[in-house]
Amino acid sequence: MSENWMRHFEMELLDDKGEGILLTNLKVTFDIQKMPATIFNGFVGNFKIYNLSQITQNRIKNKEFSRIRVIAGYDGNPDASGAYPDQNIGMIFNGDIRFSVAGKDNITDSWVLLQCIDSWNGHMYAAMRTTIAKGWTFQDVFNAAMKTYEPFGITAGIVPEMPTTVFPRAKVLVGNTSDIIYSVAKQCKASWWYENNQVHILPDDKYLDTMVVLNANTGLIGMPQQTMGNGVNVKCLINPNIKLGGLIRLDQASVYRASLSNEVIGTSPGALGETATDGNLYVDGIAGQSQPASINTDGDYIVGSINYTGDTRGQNWYMDLLCLAKGGRELLSQATVLKVDLG
């Protein structure tokens, strides 16, 4: 098991040719958040880098770098040879630099703030204007769409099997590629998002084939908090193995339970109890926003949103997760698990 020992952080600033510089051993503060799908289907990151050399600041100011890649996690304990067999690090952000500004906290500490978005250039400028021949399928539409992303370095990530319907007439495809992808995802009854410069599509009732067990020994901070109908809030140390659409496993008894409102208690015709249905706990006789979020009896939850906050020289090194019970009613009543807004 990887140990949460010795933080690891590295940042690459790259130009359009993929060449650039590697920054380590600097004070960097950051926050990275999955934006709700109503605004943008991807991650937005803000990175404040302290006390860079004037030469590096000038290179950033002159827009020499267009991309940023951030790797974080924990190195774990070194062995006798100095290697890190328990290292748990991975990519937590890979995106386009949209804006930069320089400033100072005081007379000695200067900083450069980079505001970045995953896959933004492709999202904004990839477009389609083509016709696909009769006999096309949704997979053909997706393949054609992905070709328009190629100039922006965006590739296909997690993609489900598409409906196999064959259409007898040719189809004209005109518009922003992201709109075409949205249409394909809708036909698959799925959500889609950008992550690590890839397009991911995940059916609303599915989850990634990954599982991270979270407890006090593996990075869980405090007690997970049940909400009223909007999932379970979880805080943990940064773990790059936790992914949008993936699973975490909690001790079901560790979830801090939400109480019912006085209105619900006062208008209930009788005593309220809980029933286990399809592996999840629900309060009998109430629904909608009055119903507490589902509690999975096995402790399995799908990660619906992620917010990273970190400070390489400070205390912050956390992930805030909003999770929905595997097989819970919220997965069916909400348009998609990945449209949850952490606000």
C-alpha positions in Angstrom: 0.0 0.0 0.0 1.3 3.4 -0.9 2.0 5.6 2.1 1.1 9.3 2.3 4.7 10.4 3.0 6.7 13.0 1.2 4.6 15.1 -1.1 5.5 15.1 -4.7 4.8 18.0 -7.1 6.1 18.9 -10.5 4.9 21.4 -13.1 5.8 21.5 -16.8 5.3 24.7 -18.8 5.3 23.8 -22.5 5.2 25.6 -25.9 3.3 24.5 -28.9 6.1 22.1 -29.9 5.9 20.3 -26.5 9.2 21.8 -25.3 9.6 23.8 -22.2 10.7 23.8 -18.6 10.2 21.7 -15.5 9.5 23.5 -12.2 10.1 21.7 -8.9 11.0 22.7 -5.3 9.1 25.9 -5.5 6.2 27.3 -3.5 3.1 26.8 -5.5 -0.5 27.1 -4.5 -3.2 25.8 -6.6 -6.9 25.0 -7.0 -8.3 22.7 -9.7 -12.0 22.2 -10.1 -14.3 20.2 -12.5 -16.7 22.8 -13.8 -20.4 21.8 -14.1 -21.4 20.8 -17.6 -23.7 23.8 -17.9 -20.6 26.0 -18.0 -17.8 23.9 -19.4 -17.2 20.1 -19.5 -13.7 20.1 -18.1 -11.2 21.1 -15.4 -10.2 24.7 -14.6 -6.9 25.3 -12.7 -5.4 28.3 -11.0 -1.7 28.0 -10.2 0.3 30.7 -8.2 4.0 30.2 -8.6 6.3 32.0 -6.1 9.7 33.6 -6.5 10.5 32.7 -10.1 13.6 34.1 -11.7 13.0 37.3 -13.8 14.0 35.4 -16.9 11.3 32.8 -16.4 8.7 35.4 -15.5 9.5 37.2 -18.7 9.2 34.0 -20.7 5.7 33.5 -19.2 4.7 37.1 -19.7 5.8 36.9 -23.4 3.5 33.9 -23.8 6.2 31.5 -24.7 4.4 28.7 -23.0 0.9 27.7 -24.0 0.3 24.5 -22.0 0.7 23.3 -18.4 1.0 19.8 -17.0 0.9 19.1 -13.3 1.9 15.8 -11.5 1.2 15.4 -7.8 0.8 12.8 -5.1 3.2 11.2 -2.6 6.6 9.6 -3.0 6.2 7.2 0.0 9.2 5.9 2.0 12.4 5.3 0.1 14.1 1.9 0.2 17.8 1.2 0.9 18.7 2.1 -2.7 16.9 5.5 -2.6 14.1 4.4 -4.9 10.4 4.9 -4.0 8.6 1.6 -4.4 5.4 2.9 -2.8 5.3 6.1 -4.9 1.7 7.2 -5.8 1.9 10.1 -8.2 0.0 11.0 -11.3 -1.3 13.7 -13.6 -3.8 15.9 -11.9 -4.0 18.6 -14.6 -3.1 19.0 -18.3 -4.5 22.1 -20.0 -4.1 25.3 -21.9 -2.8 28.5 -20.3 -5.5 31.1 -20.8 -4.2 34.1 -18.7 -1.2 35.0 -16.6 -0.6 37.9 -14.2 2.3 38.8 -11.9 2.3 40.3 -8.4 3.8 40.4 -4.9 2.6 39.4 -1.5 5.3 41.6 0.1 8.6 43.2 -0.7 10.4 39.8 -1.0 7.7 37.3 -2.2 6.7 37.7 -5.9 4.4 35.4 -7.8 3.0 34.6 -11.2 -0.6 33.4 -11.4 -1.5 31.0 -14.3 -5.2 30.5 -15.1 -5.7 27.4 -17.2 -8.4 25.2 -18.7 -8.2 21.6 -19.9 -8.7 21.3 -23.7 -10.1 24.8 -24.0 -8.6 25.6 -27.4 -10.1 22.5 -28.9 -13.4 23.1 -27.2 -13.6 26.6 -28.6 -12.2 26.2 -32.1 -12.6 22.6 -33.3 -15.5 22.6 -35.8 -17.1 20.2 -38.3 -18.3 20.9 -41.8 -18.6 17.6 -43.6 -21.0 14.9 -44.9 -20.8 11.3 -43.9 -22.2 8.7 -46.3 -25.3 6.6 -45.9 -24.9 3.6 -43.7 -23.3 5.7 -40.9 -23.4 4.9 -37.2 -22.8 6.9 -34.1 -19.3 5.6 -34.0 -18.7 7.1 -37.4 -19.9 10.4 -36.2 -17.6 10.2 -33.1 -14.6 9.2 -35.2 -15.2 12.2 -37.6 -15.5 14.5 -34.6 -12.3 13.3 -33.0 -10.4 14.1 -36.3 -11.2 17.7 -35.8 -9.7 17.6 -32.3 -6.3 16.3 -33.6 -4.8 19.7 -34.4 -5.4 20.6 -30.7 -3.8 17.5 -29.4 -7.1 16.1 -28.0 -7.6 12.4 -28.2 -10.3 9.8 -27.3 -10.2 8.6 -23.7 -12.9 6.4 -22.1 -15.5 5.7 -24.7 -18.4 3.2 -24.4 -19.7 1.0 -27.2 -22.0 3.1 -29.4 -25.5 2.2 -30.4 -25.2 0.0 -33.5 -28.1 1.6 -35.4 -27.2 2.0 -39.2 -28.8 5.0 -40.8 -29.9 4.8 -44.5 -29.3 8.4 -45.5 -26.2 10.6 -45.6 -25.8 13.1 -42.8 -24.4 16.6 -42.9 -22.4 17.6 -39.8 -21.9 21.4 -39.3 -21.1 23.1 -36.1 -18.8 23.2 -33.1 -17.3 19.7 -32.4 -18.3 19.9 -28.8 -21.9 20.1 -29.8 -21.5 17.0 -31.9 -19.9 15.1 -29.0 -22.7 16.2 -26.8 -25.2 14.8 -29.3 -23.3 11.5 -29.4 -23.2 11.2 -25.6 -26.9 11.9 -25.4 -27.6 9.0 -27.8 -25.5 6.8 -25.6 -27.4 8.1 -22.5 -24.1 9.2 -21.2 -22.1 12.1 -19.8 -19.0 13.5 -21.4 -16.1 15.6 -20.3 -12.5 16.7 -21.0 -9.7 15.4 -18.8 -6.0 15.2 -19.4 -6.6 16.5 -22.9 -8.9 13.6 -23.7 -12.6 13.3 -24.4 -14.3 10.8 -22.0 -17.8 9.5 -22.4 -19.4 7.5 -19.6 -23.0 6.1 -19.5 -25.0 7.7 -16.6 -25.5 4.3 -14.9 -21.9 3.1 -15.3 -18.6 3.9 -13.5 -14.9 3.4 -14.3 -13.4 0.1 -13.5 -11.3 1.6 -10.6 -11.7 1.4 -6.9 -9.9 3.4 -4.2 -10.5 2.4 -0.6 -10.6 5.6 1.6 -10.2 5.5 5.4 -8.0 7.2 8.0 -5.0 5.2 7.0 -5.3 5.9 3.2 -5.9 9.7 3.3 -9.5 10.2 4.4 -9.9 13.5 6.3 -12.7 13.7 8.9 -16.0 12.0 8.3 -17.9 12.0 4.9 -21.0 14.2 5.1 -24.3 13.0 3.8 -26.3 15.8 2.2 -30.0 16.3 1.4 -30.3 14.6 -2.0 -27.0 15.9 -3.4 -24.6 13.1 -2.6 -22.0 12.6 0.0 -19.2 15.1 0.5 -15.7 13.5 1.1 -12.4 15.2 1.9 -9.1 13.3 1.5 -5.4 13.8 0.7 -4.5 14.1 -2.9 -4.6 10.7 -4.6 -4.2 10.7 -8.4 -5.9 7.3 -8.6 -9.2 8.9 -7.7 -10.9 9.8 -11.0 -14.1 11.4 -12.1 -16.6 8.5 -12.7 -14.5 6.1 -10.7 -15.4 4.4 -7.4 -14.3 5.0 -3.9 -15.1 2.7 -1.0 -15.9 4.1 2.5 -16.8 2.5 5.7 -20.6 3.0 5.6 -20.7 3.5 9.3 -18.2 6.4 9.0 -20.6 8.6 7.0 -22.0 11.5 9.1 -25.7 11.3 8.6 -27.9 14.3 7.8 -31.0 15.0 9.9 -34.5 15.6 8.5 -36.0 19.1 8.5 -38.5 20.1 11.2 -41.0 20.5 8.4 -40.6 16.9 7.2 -40.8 15.6 10.8 -43.8 17.7 11.6 -45.8 16.7 8.5 -45.0 13.0 8.6 -48.1 10.9 9.3 -46.1 8.5 11.4 -42.7 7.5 12.6 -40.1 7.4 9.8 -37.7 4.6 9.2 -35.0 3.4 6.7 -35.3 0.7 4.0 -32.5 -0.9 2.1 -33.4 -1.1 -1.7 -30.9 -2.2 -4.4 -28.1 -2.0 -1.9 -28.8 1.6 -0.7 -30.6 3.1 2.3 -33.5 5.4 1.9 -35.9 7.1 4.4 -39.4 5.7 3.9 -42.2 7.9 2.8 -40.3 11.0 1.6 -38.8 12.0 -1.7 -37.3 14.8 -3.7 -35.0 17.4 -1.9 -36.4 16.2 1.5 -34.8 12.7 1.0 -31.3 12.4 2.3 -28.7 11.3 -0.2 -28.5 7.5 -0.7 -26.1 5.6 1.6 -24.6 2.6 0.0 -24.6 -0.4 2.3 -21.3 -1.6 0.9 -19.8 1.9 1.1 -19.3 2.2 -2.7 -19.7 5.7 -4.2 -19.2 7.1 -7.7 -17.0 10.3 -7.8 -19.2 13.0 -9.4 -17.0 16.0 -8.9 -13.5 16.8 -7.8 -11.8 20.0 -6.4 -8.1 19.9 -5.7 -6.5 22.5 -3.3 -2.8 22.5 -2.6 0.2 24.4 -1.2 3.6 22.9 -1.7 4.9 24.8 1.4 1.7 24.8 3.4 -1.0 22.6 4.9 -3.4 22.3 2.0 -3.0 19.1 0.0 -6.6 18.0 -0.4 -9.3 16.7 -2.7 -12.9 17.6 -2.0 -15.2 15.0 -3.7 -18.9 14.9 -4.2 -19.9 11.3 -4.6 -23.2 9.5 -5.3 -24.0 6.0 -4.0 -23.5 3.3 -6.6 -26.9 2.3 -7.9 -28.6 5.1 -5.9 -31.7 6.9 -7.1 -29.7 10.2 -7.5 -28.0 8.6 -10.6 -31.4 8.2 -12.2 -33.1 11.4 -11.0 -30.2 13.7 -12.0 -29.3 14.2 -15.7 -25.8 13.0 -15.0 -23.5 12.2 -12.1 -20.9 14.4 -13.7 -23.1 17.5 -13.8 -22.9 18.0 -10.1 -21.7 21.4 -9.2 -19.5 21.7 -6.1 -20.4 25.4 -6.1 
